[in-house]
Every structure is written in structure tokens, then in C-alpha cells.
Amino acid sequence: MAHIPDGVLSAPVLITGGLVAFGLLAVALRRLDDERLPQAAVLSATFFVASLITIPVGPSSVHLLLNGLMGLLLGWTAVPALFVALLLQSVFFGYGGILVLGVNTMDMALPALVCSLLLIPVMRRVAPKRLFWVGALAGGLGVMLTGALVALVLGLSGKAFLPAAGVIMVAYLPLALVEALVTGTVIAFLSRVAPELLQQTDGASYG
């Protein structure tokens, strides 16, 4: 349930999420590197397709998020990449909604930036054989932070959503393990076949 639908969240939560997302996009677009656009487009398309494949878990459902991976590979550019993918999913498939687009972008983009800030400096220092673990940490961290933000905005919208918020956090635990494996594998693979992609990334605190 990373895609919160319209009509669920309270107006203050929607406004706050929209303002946060707008601020993140403004900063990201100011720092945008045109040379990174093809890479951003590929990852945005990958996220677009992967998050359409959902697995029911109790009253909710989960899908690959890939925001930890996008944070490691794109830095600030992950913000517009995620925004565009979420917008297209909302328009064409009804995932989420237009009014809640800001909150959904915030829930996905903030964890991507945290992974970028914390782990890109580590990724540049560790030995190549340990990059799998850096990627795995990013994948798991991205999922759990997104789950925490989704639970938070639901809880702030009304006490009736507190049980659902708890279910979401539990449902995201197995997803975090899967995402850790996927992201770690991708980063380890890129370190062997295209290490320059890992060296070009700017962390969220850089630039």
C-alpha cells in the first residue's frame, strides 16, 4: 500500500505532504544533471513496471519499491524520477490519486534521499566484494522508511487508520528482505560490469 488512494488522508496531511514533495522537487530540479536523465528514465520506467505487480498480504498488498536502489544510483535525481512514475501510474492505472500524489511522492522520495545521504559515501569507500551489503542495506532501509511514512500519514489522518498502519509495517518486513536481496544483487552486478555508474552518483548532501 505504498500508493495511498484519494479520499483517505485528512486535508492537513495532504497539504503538508504536497508542500514537502514540492520542496523536494524544487531542490532536485535545481540540481538536475542532464547527463543523468537517461539513467533516471530507465530506473523510473523500472519502478513504474515493478510497482504494478502487487502481492496481497492480509488486507493490504505489497510490491517492489526500488527507492533504495534509485537513491544509490541517482541521488537527488531520484525525486523527479519517482514523481513522474507515480503521476503516470495515477493517470493511466488509477494507482494512488492526483490529490494524494504529493504524499505518495514524499513517502517514496524521502527514503531514497536518506539512503543516498547515508550510503553513497560508504559505497565509495568499501571494497567491491562488500557492495552487495551496501545495496542490501539500502533496499531494506528504503522499504522500511516508506512503510513508516505510510503508517505515519495514515495514523495522523485519524485513529480509525491505526490498525491498518500496524498491518502495513508488518507486511513490509518480508518485502524489505526481498528488496534487500534485489538491490544488493543489482549493485554487486553493476560494480562488476559498469562501476562508473556507481562512481557518478552524488549523495543527497553533495553538489
Backbone torsions as a table, in degrees:
resi	resn	phi	psi	omega
1	MET	NA	45.0	174.0
2	ALA	-72.6	-23.9	176.0
3	HIS	-92.2	95.0	176.4
4	ILE	-76.1	130.1	-177.8
5	PRO	-80.3	163.2	173.6
6	ASP	-63.3	152.3	176.4
7	GLY	85.9	4.3	-178.2
8	VAL	-102.8	-45.8	-172.5
9	LEU	-86.4	153.5	178.1
10	SER	-74.4	160.5	-178.2
11	ALA	-60.3	-44.3	178.8
12	PRO	-59.9	-37.8	179.0
13	VAL	-67.6	-42.4	178.6
14	LEU	-61.7	-44.2	-178.9
15	ILE	-65.8	-44.8	-179.9
16	THR	-63.0	-45.4	178.7
17	GLY	-62.6	-39.8	178.0
18	GLY	-63.8	-41.4	179.1
19	LEU	-66.3	-41.4	178.6
20	VAL	-63.6	-45.2	179.9
21	ALA	-63.2	-41.6	178.7
22	PHE	-61.9	-42.0	178.2
23	GLY	-63.7	-43.1	178.8
24	LEU	-62.8	-43.0	179.4
25	LEU	-64.6	-40.0	-179.7
26	ALA	-61.8	-44.9	179.1
27	VAL	-66.4	-44.1	-177.2
28	ALA	-63.3	-40.5	-178.7
29	LEU	-70.1	-31.2	175.5
30	ARG	-67.3	-31.0	-177.9
31	ARG	-96.2	5.1	-172.2
32	LEU	-65.3	132.4	177.1
33	ASP	-104.2	117.2	-177.1
34	ASP	-57.9	-30.2	-178.8
35	GLU	-68.7	-17.0	-179.1
36	ARG	-91.2	-6.1	-174.7
37	LEU	-60.6	-43.6	177.9
38	PRO	-59.7	-42.2	178.6
39	GLN	-64.6	-40.8	178.4
40	ALA	-63.8	-39.7	-179.7
41	ALA	-63.7	-41.7	-180.0
42	VAL	-63.9	-45.2	-178.3
43	LEU	-70.4	-35.4	176.8
44	SER	-63.6	-43.0	178.1
45	ALA	-65.4	-39.0	177.9
46	THR	-62.3	-44.7	176.9
47	PHE	-62.0	-42.7	-179.6
48	PHE	-55.5	-46.9	-177.4
49	VAL	-74.5	-45.4	-175.0
50	ALA	-62.4	-38.1	-176.2
51	SER	-80.2	-5.3	172.6
52	LEU	-79.8	-16.2	-179.1
53	ILE	-95.5	102.7	-175.7
54	THR	-107.3	149.4	177.8
55	ILE	-119.9	120.1	179.6
56	PRO	-63.2	133.4	174.7
57	VAL	-134.7	100.4	-176.6
58	GLY	61.4	-134.1	-179.9
59	PRO	-80.0	-3.3	-177.6
60	SER	-118.3	-168.0	175.8
61	SER	-150.5	158.1	-178.6
62	VAL	-131.2	159.9	176.0
63	HIS	-154.9	162.6	177.2
64	LEU	-59.9	137.8	179.9
65	LEU	-101.0	-45.2	177.8
66	LEU	64.8	12.6	-179.3
67	ASN	-74.7	-27.6	173.5
68	GLY	-64.3	-43.3	177.5
69	LEU	-62.8	-43.6	-179.6
70	MET	-65.9	-35.5	176.3
71	GLY	-63.0	-42.4	179.8
72	LEU	-66.7	-38.4	-173.6
73	LEU	-90.8	-23.9	-173.3
74	LEU	-117.7	-21.1	-174.6
75	GLY	62.5	-133.1	-178.7
76	TRP	-62.0	-26.7	-179.1
77	THR	-64.9	-16.0	176.3
78	ALA	-63.0	-27.9	-176.8
79	VAL	-64.2	-57.0	177.6
80	PRO	-65.2	-31.2	178.4
81	ALA	-62.8	-43.3	178.2
82	LEU	-69.3	-40.9	-179.5
83	PHE	-59.4	-47.0	-178.8
84	VAL	-62.7	-43.6	-179.7
85	ALA	-64.1	-43.1	179.3
86	LEU	-65.9	-38.4	178.1
87	LEU	-62.7	-46.4	-179.6
88	LEU	-65.4	-38.7	177.7
89	GLN	-63.5	-38.7	179.8
90	SER	-67.0	-43.2	-176.1
91	VAL	-71.6	-45.2	-171.9
92	PHE	-90.9	-29.1	-174.0
93	PHE	-122.6	-3.5	179.2
94	GLY	73.8	17.0	176.7
95	TYR	-77.3	124.1	-176.4
96	GLY	73.0	-135.6	-179.8
97	GLY	-177.1	168.8	-178.6
98	ILE	-72.0	-44.6	-177.9
99	LEU	-64.2	-32.6	-177.3
100	VAL	-95.8	6.6	-176.7
101	LEU	-60.0	-38.1	179.2
102	GLY	-62.2	-44.3	179.6
103	VAL	-65.6	-44.5	179.6
104	ASN	-62.9	-38.7	176.5
105	THR	-64.3	-44.5	178.1
106	MET	-59.2	-45.2	-177.6
107	ASP	-62.0	-30.0	-179.4
108	MET	-91.6	-39.2	-171.5
109	ALA	-79.1	-38.8	-179.9
110	LEU	-59.7	-46.4	175.7
111	PRO	-61.2	-35.6	177.2
112	ALA	-61.4	-42.1	179.8
113	LEU	-69.3	-36.1	176.8
114	VAL	-63.2	-44.3	177.3
115	CYS	-60.9	-40.8	178.5
116	SER	-62.8	-48.5	-177.1
117	LEU	-62.3	-43.7	-173.3
118	LEU	-83.4	-35.1	-165.1
119	LEU	-109.9	-19.9	176.9
120	ILE	-63.2	-43.7	175.3
121	PRO	-59.3	-36.6	177.7
122	VAL	-67.3	-42.7	-178.2
123	MET	-60.2	-32.7	-178.8
124	ARG	-78.1	-17.5	-175.4
125	ARG	-101.4	-28.2	-172.2
126	VAL	-78.4	161.1	175.7
127	ALA	-67.2	148.7	-178.2
128	PRO	-53.6	-35.2	-177.4
129	LYS	-69.2	-13.5	179.0
130	ARG	-100.6	0.9	-178.1
131	LEU	-65.7	-28.0	176.0
132	PHE	-54.3	-43.2	-175.7
133	TRP	-71.3	-32.0	174.7
134	VAL	-65.3	-45.1	177.4
135	GLY	-63.3	-41.4	179.3
136	ALA	-61.6	-41.5	178.3
137	LEU	-64.2	-40.8	178.4
138	ALA	-63.3	-44.0	-179.6
139	GLY	-61.7	-48.4	179.8
140	GLY	-66.5	-41.4	-179.1
141	LEU	-65.6	-41.7	179.1
142	GLY	-59.1	-43.5	-179.8
143	VAL	-65.6	-48.4	-175.3
144	MET	-68.1	-36.0	176.8
145	LEU	-67.8	-39.4	175.9
146	THR	-63.2	-44.3	177.3
147	GLY	-59.1	-40.5	179.3
148	ALA	-65.6	-40.0	179.3
149	LEU	-68.6	-41.1	177.5
150	VAL	-61.6	-45.4	178.4
151	ALA	-62.4	-39.2	-178.9
152	LEU	-63.8	-48.8	-177.0
153	VAL	-67.7	-32.5	175.2
154	LEU	-67.1	-45.6	179.7
155	GLY	-62.3	-37.0	179.3
156	LEU	-72.4	-17.1	-178.7
157	SER	-87.1	-10.0	177.8
158	GLY	157.5	147.4	-179.7
159	LYS	-63.2	-25.1	-179.1
160	ALA	-64.0	-21.6	-177.9
161	PHE	-91.3	-3.4	-177.0
162	LEU	-61.3	-43.2	176.5
163	PRO	-60.4	-40.1	178.6
164	ALA	-64.7	-37.1	179.1
165	ALA	-62.2	-40.2	178.1
166	GLY	-66.2	-40.1	178.4
167	VAL	-62.7	-39.9	-179.2
168	ILE	-61.2	-44.6	-179.4
169	MET	-61.8	-40.1	178.6
170	VAL	-67.7	-41.6	-178.4
171	ALA	-65.1	-28.7	-177.7
172	TYR	-78.8	-13.5	-178.9
173	LEU	-63.0	-52.7	177.3
174	PRO	-64.5	-33.3	177.1
175	LEU	-62.9	-37.9	179.4
176	ALA	-61.4	-38.3	178.7
177	LEU	-66.9	-43.2	178.6
178	VAL	-64.3	-44.9	-179.3
179	GLU	-64.4	-35.8	177.2
180	ALA	-61.8	-43.8	178.8
181	LEU	-63.6	-45.2	-178.3
182	VAL	-64.4	-49.2	-176.8
183	THR	-66.6	-42.4	178.0
184	GLY	-60.7	-40.9	179.3
185	THR	-65.1	-42.8	179.8
186	VAL	-63.7	-45.1	-179.0
187	ILE	-65.1	-41.8	178.5
188	ALA	-63.9	-40.2	178.3
189	PHE	-64.3	-45.6	-179.9
190	LEU	-64.4	-32.4	179.4
191	SER	-65.2	-23.8	179.6
192	ARG	-90.6	-40.3	-172.2
193	VAL	-100.9	-25.7	-178.9
194	ALA	-149.4	64.5	-176.9
195	PRO	-62.2	-21.6	179.7
196	GLU	-64.1	-26.1	177.9
197	LEU	-66.1	-30.1	179.3
198	LEU	-81.3	-28.8	-178.5
199	GLN	-80.8	-21.7	-177.8
200	GLN	-80.6	-15.4	-173.1
201	THR	-72.6	135.5	172.3
202	ASP	-100.1	132.8	176.4
203	GLY	-68.6	165.0	-176.4
204	ALA	-63.3	-21.0	-178.3
205	SER	-97.7	4.6	-174.3
206	TYR	-105.0	170.3	171.2
207	GLY	89.8	NA	NA
